[in-house]
Amino acid sequence: MLMDRKKPEQAETIYREAQRIAEKTKPDGWGQFAIQVLVVRSLIAQKRWAEVERMMLDALEGLRRTNAPAATPLKMEALKVLISLRTAAGRLDLAMAHKQELEKLMVPVSP
C-alpha cells in the first residue's frame, strides 16, 4: 500500500520490522524471505542498488532452501531482478546462470 503511494522509505521501515518478527517466529519459513523481497522492492524504488543485490541474493538462497511451491513466483521475481542488475553491471556470466535457473522454473510441471 505504501509502495503504491510512492512512500518506499516508510514501506521499508514496516517491511524490515515484519522481517525481524518473521525471523524470530519462523526462522526457517519461506515467509521471511517473501518479506525480504518486499524490502528489496522498497530499496529498488529508492535506487539503493548495492543493498538490492545483496538482499535479493540472500532472499533467493533462502527461497531455494525452503523449496516451497508457493515460493516459486518469488524465486522468479528475485531471479529477474538479479538478471537485470548483473546485466547492467556487465556480469553476463552470472546473469546467464540466473536466466537458466529462471527458465527451469518457467517450465510447467506435468501432473
Residue, then its C-alpha position, 0 to 999 in steps of 0.5 A: m500500500l505504501m509502495d503504491r503511494k510512492k512512500p518506499e522509505q516508510a514501506e521499508t521501515i514496516y517491511r524490515e520490522a515484519q522481517r525481524i518478527a518473521e525471523k524470530t517466529k519462523p526462522d526457517g519459513w519461506g515467509q521471511f524471505a517473501i518479506q525480504v523481497l518486499v524490502v528489496r522492492s522498497l530499496i529498488a524504488q529508492k535506487r539503493w542498488a548495492e543493498v538490492e543485490r545483496m538482499m535479493l541474493d540472500a532472499l533467493e538462497g533462502l527461497r531455494r532452501t525452503n523449496a516451497p511451491a508457493a515460493t516459486p513466483l518469488k524465486m522468479e521475481a528475485l531471479k529477474v531482478l538479479i538478471s537485470l542488475r548483473t546485466a547492467a553491471g556487465r556480469l553476463d556470466l552470472a546473469m546467464a546462470h540466473k536466466q537458466e535457473l529462471e527458465k527451469l522454473m518457467v517450465p510447467v510441471s506435468p501432473 
